[in-house]
Amino acid sequence: MARKQFTRRRFAGAAGATATLGIAGCLGGGGGGENTIRYLSDRGDSSDVVDDIITEFENEFDYTVEVTYTSRGTSTDEELQQMLAAGNPPDLVFDTSADAYRYQQNGNLATVTEAVQDVGLPDPVNVGGESYFAPTMVEPLMGWYRNDLYEENPTTFDTWLSEAQRVSEEEDINGFVVPTGQTNNADTSATQYLWQNNVDIYSGPSDDIEVTIDQGGNRERAVETYQWLQNINEYAPNGSGWEWGDGTQALQQGNAAALMSVGGLPILTIRQNRPDLVENLTPTAYPMPEGGQQDKWWAYMEGHVVRSDGEATEGAQEFTRFFSESERFLDFVLSAPLFQWPPTEELMNSDAMQENEVLSEHQEAVDLVRNNWDAFTTVLATGDEGAPNLTAANAYSEQLFGQSAEQLIVGNRSPEETVDWVAEELRGLQEE
């Protein structure tokens, strides 16, 4: 199969630069051999840059790269499972640090130590001194609200609730978006709300993680958080099963006046479809209790993992380092500005970031990222002192906290019952 069947795909669809890309490539055909690197990625919106990096790599090394672009979100894992079932595992996958740690613990990853430690990248999946994940970007959660409807940034739990009620009643528009269900959107949001209220969901070292969400003060704060979520849902559209794009559509279509999302993802869509609305949108952090501090801010960390069960493991390792050191690395990050941010603070302060036109137009969002850089973390780093947490990684894979929001909002569990439900589910993961 020729490489052109896999690459040079344009990112198309109603959501513009961050729309869903149809799956390219094919499944079930034989592996390409040790000189053909099979690459699975959901970064179709960056395909032009990725393809250029691939061309440069192929010109320098004796490898061919066949890349399958999937739609963003949950489809990468679905595609991966299909490839594994067909007996054709990819050599290289673009994925999250949480998924990388799961794969490593299952014995499915090769090291990428040189691509991380020699290049000076963050090293969130370091096991025994070896690196198993090469980050290429961070994607911090970020909210957006209608500044022509909200009188000011509500900031706190109580003010968000009262303002969402006022906007809903006075402006004939839902004041807020509450996603629920087994989706990335719902899971990250529910988790971040708990973090905002200083709920320690877990404790302990990597090899002895304890579920603590239902213990002592954590239980009390978790109940308060779910109660707040239940209350503000009174001023939200039905967000059951909503992914990131569904919330953006609600904002774009005037069905909601505020949402919590990931980075500037909503702006990239709305810039294309409702440019008149962009100036009425202001970025914000997640709500927090009165007097609280922003200590822990979920930032997806995504990048490359090399599987150990493919046919071109060494080639995939070579490509991973080549990608991290490429002169086009920041071009890749900036193919979706506001949504994708560099993996290091040094790159964050680079000339390319300073001079980017889209970032310059949204300085408030840039400042929000810069001012909270030290608070950014991943769901993986939730053991003691940031130790990798397999329970959290598995919970994210199952999207248990999104399901907990569904149990609360759709299943009509009380906040207390919801805390008990998610604690039991988390402990169930540890018994599997």
C-alpha positions in Angstrom: 0.0 0.0 0.0 1.5 3.3 -1.0 2.1 5.9 1.6 0.0 8.6 -0.2 -3.1 6.6 0.8 -2.3 7.4 4.4 -0.9 10.9 4.3 -1.6 14.3 2.8 -5.1 14.3 4.3 -6.8 17.6 4.8 -8.6 18.2 8.1 -12.2 18.9 7.0 -15.6 19.3 8.5 -18.0 21.7 10.1 -15.8 22.4 13.0 -13.0 23.7 10.9 -9.4 23.5 12.2 -10.5 21.2 15.0 -13.2 19.2 13.3 -13.4 15.4 13.2 -11.3 13.8 10.6 -12.6 10.7 9.0 -10.4 7.7 9.5 -7.7 7.3 6.8 -5.7 4.3 6.0 -6.8 0.7 6.1 -7.1 -2.1 8.6 -6.4 -5.8 8.4 -3.8 -5.7 5.6 -0.4 -7.3 6.4 2.3 -5.4 8.3 4.8 -3.4 6.3 7.9 -5.0 7.6 10.8 -3.8 9.7 11.5 -0.8 7.4 7.9 0.4 7.4 6.8 2.4 10.5 3.0 2.1 11.1 2.0 5.3 12.8 -1.5 5.9 14.4 -2.4 9.6 15.2 -5.4 11.7 15.8 -3.6 14.9 14.7 -5.1 15.1 11.3 -5.5 18.9 11.7 -1.7 19.0 11.7 -1.2 16.6 8.8 0.6 19.1 6.6 3.4 19.6 9.1 3.5 16.0 10.2 3.8 14.9 6.5 6.7 17.3 6.0 8.5 15.9 9.1 7.9 12.4 7.8 9.3 13.4 4.4 12.4 14.8 6.0 12.8 11.7 8.1 12.4 9.4 5.2 15.1 11.3 3.3 17.5 10.9 6.1 16.7 7.3 7.3 16.0 4.1 5.6 12.4 3.9 6.7 8.9 4.5 5.3 6.2 5.9 7.5 2.6 5.0 7.0 0.3 7.1 9.1 -3.3 6.5 9.8 -5.1 9.7 11.0 -8.2 9.1 13.1 -10.8 11.5 14.5 -9.8 13.3 17.7 -11.0 12.0 21.0 -11.9 8.4 21.8 -11.4 7.0 18.3 -7.6 6.4 18.6 -8.1 3.7 21.2 -10.9 2.2 19.2 -8.7 2.1 16.1 -5.8 0.7 18.1 -8.0 -2.1 19.4 -9.1 -3.0 15.8 -5.5 -3.0 14.6 -4.4 -5.3 17.5 -7.4 -7.6 16.9 -6.4 -7.8 13.2 -2.8 -8.8 14.2 -1.3 -5.6 12.8 -0.2 -3.4 15.8 1.1 0.0 15.0 4.7 0.8 15.8 4.0 4.3 16.9 0.9 5.9 18.6 0.1 9.5 19.4 -1.6 9.3 22.8 -1.9 10.7 26.3 0.6 10.2 29.1 -2.1 8.3 31.1 -2.6 5.8 28.3 1.1 5.5 27.9 1.5 4.4 31.5 -1.3 1.8 31.1 0.5 0.4 28.0 3.8 0.4 29.8 2.4 -1.4 32.9 0.9 -4.0 30.5 4.3 -4.6 29.0 3.5 -3.2 25.5 5.9 -0.3 25.2 9.5 0.2 24.1 11.6 3.0 25.6 11.9 6.5 24.1 14.6 7.6 26.6 16.8 9.4 24.1 13.9 11.3 22.6 13.0 12.6 26.0 16.0 12.9 28.3 18.5 13.9 25.6 16.1 16.5 24.2 15.1 18.0 27.6 11.4 17.2 27.4 9.2 16.5 30.5 9.3 12.8 31.5 6.0 11.9 33.1 6.2 8.1 32.3 9.6 7.3 33.7 9.9 3.8 35.0 13.2 2.6 36.4 15.1 5.5 34.9 13.8 4.8 31.3 11.3 7.0 29.5 8.2 5.5 27.8 6.4 8.7 26.6 7.8 11.6 24.5 5.5 14.6 25.0 4.9 17.0 22.2 2.3 19.3 23.7 0.1 20.2 26.7 -3.5 21.1 26.5 -4.8 22.7 29.7 -8.5 22.9 30.5 -9.9 26.3 30.1 -13.4 27.9 30.2 -15.0 30.5 28.0 -18.0 32.7 28.8 -20.0 35.3 27.0 -18.7 38.7 28.2 -21.8 40.4 26.8 -24.1 38.3 29.0 -21.9 37.8 32.1 -21.2 41.0 33.9 -17.7 39.8 34.9 -15.7 36.6 35.4 -17.7 34.7 38.1 -14.6 32.9 39.4 -16.1 31.1 42.4 -18.5 28.2 42.8 -21.2 30.5 44.4 -20.9 33.3 41.9 -20.9 31.0 38.9 -24.1 29.5 40.2 -25.8 32.8 40.8 -24.7 34.2 37.5 -25.7 31.1 35.6 -29.1 31.5 37.1 -29.3 35.2 36.3 -28.2 34.7 32.7 -30.7 31.8 32.2 -33.6 33.8 33.6 -32.9 37.2 32.1 -31.3 36.4 28.8 -33.3 33.3 27.7 -30.2 31.2 27.2 -28.7 28.4 29.3 -26.1 29.9 31.6 -23.6 27.0 31.7 -22.7 23.6 30.1 -22.6 20.4 32.3 -21.4 17.4 30.3 -22.1 14.0 31.7 -21.5 10.4 30.6 -18.6 8.2 29.4 -16.8 11.0 27.4 -13.5 12.7 27.7 -15.3 16.1 28.2 -17.4 14.9 31.1 -14.6 12.9 32.8 -12.0 15.7 32.8 -14.6 18.3 33.9 -15.9 16.3 36.8 -12.3 15.5 37.9 -11.2 19.1 37.7 -14.2 20.3 39.8 -13.2 17.9 42.5 -9.6 19.1 42.3 -10.8 22.7 42.5 -12.5 21.9 45.8 -9.2 20.3 47.2 -10.5 16.7 47.0 -7.7 14.2 47.2 -9.1 11.4 45.2 -6.1 9.2 45.8 -3.1 8.9 48.0 0.0 6.7 48.2 3.0 5.7 46.1 2.6 4.1 42.6 2.7 0.6 44.0 0.2 1.2 46.8 -2.4 3.7 45.6 -5.3 4.1 48.0 -8.8 5.6 47.0 -9.5 8.4 49.4 -12.3 10.3 47.8 -14.9 9.0 50.3 -12.7 9.4 53.4 -12.8 12.2 56.0 -12.7 15.8 54.7 -12.3 14.5 51.1 -15.8 13.0 51.3 -17.3 16.2 52.7 -15.7 18.3 49.9 -16.6 15.7 47.2 -20.2 15.8 48.3 -20.1 19.6 48.2 -18.7 19.5 44.7 -21.4 17.1 43.4 -24.0 19.2 45.1 -22.8 22.3 43.2 -22.7 20.4 40.0 -26.2 19.3 40.5 -27.4 22.8 41.3 -25.7 24.5 38.3 -27.1 21.8 36.0 -30.5 23.5 36.5 -29.2 26.2 34.2 -27.6 24.0 31.6 -28.8 22.2 28.5 -28.9 18.4 28.5 -25.3 17.5 28.3 -25.6 13.7 28.5 -23.0 12.1 26.2 -21.5 15.5 25.2 -18.0 15.6 23.9 -15.9 18.8 23.4 -17.5 19.6 20.1 -21.1 19.4 21.5 -20.4 22.1 24.1 -18.8 24.3 21.4 -21.8 24.0 19.2 -24.0 25.0 22.1 -21.9 28.1 22.7 -21.8 28.9 18.9 -25.5 28.4 18.4 -26.5 30.5 21.4 -27.7 27.6 23.4 -25.3 28.2 26.2 -23.5 31.3 27.6 -20.5 29.5 29.2 -18.6 26.2 29.1 -15.5 24.6 30.4 -13.5 23.0 27.6 -9.9 22.3 26.7 -7.7 25.2 25.8 -8.9 27.4 22.9 -10.6 24.5 21.2 -14.0 26.3 21.1 -12.4 29.5 19.7 -10.7 27.7 16.8 -14.1 26.4 15.7 -16.1 29.6 16.3 -13.4 31.7 14.5 -14.4 29.9 11.3 -18.1 29.6 11.8 -19.2 32.6 14.0 -16.3 35.1 13.8 -18.8 37.8 15.0 -19.0 35.9 18.3 -15.3 35.7 19.1 -14.9 39.1 20.6 -17.8 38.3 23.0 -15.9 35.3 24.5 -13.5 35.6 27.4 -11.3 32.8 28.8 -11.5 31.7 32.4 -10.2 29.1 34.8 -12.5 26.5 36.3 -14.7 27.7 39.3 -13.2 27.3 42.7 -14.3 27.8 46.3 -14.2 31.3 47.8 -10.6 32.0 48.9 -9.3 28.9 47.1 -6.0 28.7 45.2 -5.3 27.2 41.8 -3.0 24.3 42.9 -3.8 21.6 40.4 -4.9 22.2 36.8 -5.6 19.3 34.5 -3.4 19.7 31.3 -3.5 16.9 28.9 0.0 15.9 27.9 0.0 14.1 24.6 2.8 12.8 22.5 4.5 9.6 21.1 4.7 6.1 22.5 6.5 3.2 20.7 4.9 -0.2 21.0 7.1 -3.2 21.5 4.9 -5.6 19.5 5.3 -3.9 16.1 7.7 -4.8 13.3 9.7 -1.5 13.2 10.3 -0.7 16.8 13.8 0.7 16.3 12.6 2.8 13.4 9.7 4.2 15.5 12.2 5.1 18.3 14.4 6.9 15.7 11.3 8.8 14.4 10.2 9.8 17.9 13.6 11.5 18.6 13.7 13.0 15.1 10.2 14.5 15.6 11.2 16.0 19.0 14.3 17.6 17.6 12.7 18.7 14.3 12.9 22.4 13.3 9.2 22.0 12.5 8.4 21.0 16.0 6.8 24.3 17.0 5.1 24.5 13.6 3.4 21.3 14.6 2.3 22.7 18.0 1.1 26.0 16.4 -1.0 24.2 13.8 -3.7 24.5 16.4 -2.8 27.6 18.4 -4.7 28.2 21.6 -5.5 24.5 21.8 -2.0 23.0 21.6 0.7 24.5 23.8 4.4 23.6 23.9 5.6 20.9 26.4 8.2 23.2 28.1 8.1 26.7 29.5 11.2 27.5 27.4 9.3 26.8 24.2 6.3 28.6 25.6 8.4 31.8 25.7 10.0 31.3 22.3 9.8 33.8 19.5 7.5 31.6 17.4 4.9 31.7 20.2 5.3 35.4 20.8 4.8 36.2 17.1 1.9 33.9 16.3 -1.0 36.0 15.0 -3.8 33.9 16.7 -2.1 34.0 20.1 -1.6 37.7 19.8 -5.3 38.2 19.2 -6.1 36.2 22.4 -3.6 37.6 24.9 -5.9 36.9 27.9 -5.8 33.2 27.1 -2.0 33.3 26.7 -1.7 35.0 30.0 -3.9 32.5 31.7 -1.6 29.7 30.5 1.6 31.5 31.4 0.4 32.6 34.8 -0.7 29.0 35.8 2.0 27.0 34.2 3.3 25.7 37.5 -0.2 24.3 38.4 -0.5 22.3 35.2 -0.5 18.5 35.9 -1.9 15.3 34.4 -4.4 12.9 35.8 -1.5 10.4 35.8 0.5 12.3 38.4 -1.9 11.8 41.2 0.0 9.5 43.5 2.0 11.0 46.4 4.4 13.7 45.2 3.1 13.3 41.7 3.9 9.6 41.4 2.3 7.8 38.4 -1.0 6.4 39.4 -2.3 3.4 37.4 -5.7 3.5 39.1 -6.2 7.1 37.9 -5.0 6.1 34.4 -7.5 3.2 34.3 -10.3 5.4 35.7 -9.6 7.9 32.9 -9.7 5.1 30.3 -13.1 4.0 31.7 -14.1 7.7 32.1 -15.5 6.9 35.5 -15.8 10.5 36.7 -17.8 11.4 33.6 -20.0 8.4 34.5 -20.3 9.7 38.1 -21.7 13.0 36.7 -24.2 10.9 34.7 -25.1 8.9 37.8 -25.8 12.3 39.6 -27.6 14.2 36.9 -29.3 11.5 34.9 -29.5 8.7 37.4 -30.8 10.9 40.1 -28.3 9.7 42.7 -27.7 12.1 45.6 -24.3 13.7 45.9 -23.6 11.3 48.8 -24.6 8.3 46.8 -22.5 9.5 43.9 -19.4 9.7 46.0 -20.0 6.2 47.2 -20.6 4.9 43.7 -17.4 6.3 42.2 -15.3 5.2 45.2 -16.7 1.7 44.8 -16.0 1.7 41.0 -12.4 3.0 41.6 -11.7 0.2 44.1 -13.2 -2.2 41.6 -10.6 -1.2 39.1 -7.8 -2.1 41.6 -9.3 -5.6 42.0 -9.3 -6.4 38.3 
